[in-house]
Amino acid sequence: MGDEEITLVNETIRSGWITQGPRVLQLEKEFAARSGAAHAIAVSNCTTALHLSLLVLEIGAGDEVIVPPHSYIATANAILYCGAKPVFVDIDPATLNLDPRLVAAAITPRTKAIMAVHQVGRPAELEALAALAQQHQLALLEDAACAAGSEYRGQPIGSNTWSSLVCFSFHPRKIISTGDGGMITTDRADYAAKLRLLRQHGMSINDLQRHGSKTVVAEEYSILGYNYRLTDVQAALGLAQLRRVPAIVARRREIGARYDAAFATVPGVTIFREPAHARWNQQSYLIRFPALSAAARDAFMQKLLDEGIASRRGILSMHREGAYTSRFGVQHFPKSEAASDQCVCLPLYTQMTDVEINRVIEAVVRHAPR
Ligand SMILES: *Cc1c(COP(=O)(O)O)cnc(C)c1O
């Protein structure tokens, strides 16, 4: 966050329009242009983006959605909000993304969609997943919460080349932030129109249109909608942030490359390589200790913390959480569980200094259990 963000937020407050209005429209336009998408629809966060995307696909009670178990809890929660069932399919340990080779075996007559997750911003195998979706007449959608600024086969994530619905997050842990916020890109005008209705109570004429009308107009509510709006104050932040994406991604990739070079030769440590067909934004930097128990991994994290270096555990295995075991019983996805237990997320942020980078590298190398 810098002076541009402060200036744009100030201007917005002084403009007198602070809820969803002209700044949201402008953010949508710029986001669509930068993603190579036909339409972008701003919403309150990525969880609501996923919920609405499933709703426009008409996914509901009795339907199944294939999703990797290895993700933040919001990914599968959005499926439960629709009354549908998340059917977990294990990951490829090399990428931590849905393994396309395991998907076909999980398809049933009730399967409606495949939800790809670009975990830590590393692009999922969209080409293989899109081919499966087409072959089995399923929808494909993307949880791209972490993936702003990443590319797959030369296209920005969000371009709708492989799927019609891509959902982004603007939470502070992602690439750019509006405090909270989200965006959906789509190539379909009918989806875009429906998403705009659903995010604002199903209201046929929004307040901005009413405000600009020279005649008295009344709105109607013909479908059940939600209040999932982004505000103009948040959109102002987003506009300044969006313009920083290339610089943010470049710096993150620089730090990631420094870490890769330092950790590639440390015994007992596995690093995650950029897939050949992708450009990865380095949203989070994970290292893995394939021979360690979760307890030994936590002891390593404690040693870092004792030196003032905060780290985080790996990505969740959603199926192990109470919200899922209480509904679906105990399930096992060994590759997801092992990755959750053996990974550590290291500090990586745009403003990191060379001194800080070296301090993290030195401490990780010294404490790495071998
Ligand atoms: C952060 C995250 C979400 C949730 O995003 P919010 O904007 O906080 O709702 C969903 N999926 C993944 C993979 C995430 O990392």
The ligand as a Gaussian input file, in Angstrom:
#p B3LYP/6-31G(d) Opt

LIG

0 1
 C       -8.045000     -17.301000       0.372000
 C       -8.678000     -18.344000      -0.386000
 C      -10.070000     -18.392000      -0.554000
 C      -11.001000     -17.435000       0.147000
 O      -10.851000     -16.112000      -0.287000
 P      -11.615000     -14.944000       0.501000
 O      -11.458000     -13.754000      -0.401000
 O      -10.931000     -14.771000       1.809000
 O      -13.032000     -15.349000       0.646000
 C      -10.591000     -19.374000      -1.367000
 N       -9.801000     -20.286000      -1.969000
 C       -8.463000     -20.288000      -1.820000
 C       -7.624000     -21.303000      -2.541000
 C       -7.854000     -19.321000      -1.008000
 O       -6.519000     -19.354000      -0.835000

